[in-house]
Amino acid sequence: MSEHDLSLLIDGLKGSANVLQICFSHSWGGLEQTAAEDALEIARHQLPIRVACLQGSPLHEYLVHNEKDLDALKVVPVDFEPKDYLDFSMKRFLEQQLSDGVSVVHTQQVAQLWNLAPWLWSKPKVPLFASRYLISENDQRNFLQRAIYSRLDALIV
């Protein structure tokens, strides 16, 4: 994408997109560093982004350190670890974020779709994106998997 195209895209999104990026990890590897750098880059373009991360995680600490310099970045530490699927704490958290103006949801972890997609089925105007990093991630073709992935607007590989 050229700088001109990127500039047009950013201008088109300003004022309408408020991104919630989710990365619940205790690690500080490639996935978490990519999540951090993506969030910082989005915020540098003055697009509002909230990053939901585990309180006290390396991602949380890194972003809090950088949050002071970027008005568009808001770090949202959570004090719970979502269960594998249909976590009601996650439902309450997501509802709060949406009521606070979030208009786009992006998860860095495909496994979190089990905690996001069901709660977003009734909100089709809120795009749901996921990033997939490992080609070996479990890709089952059963009806539950298809149901979860049917709510996904885009999978970024």
Order of alpha helices (4+ residues) and beta strands (2+ residues): alpha-beta-alpha-beta-alpha-beta-alpha-beta-alpha-beta-alpha-beta
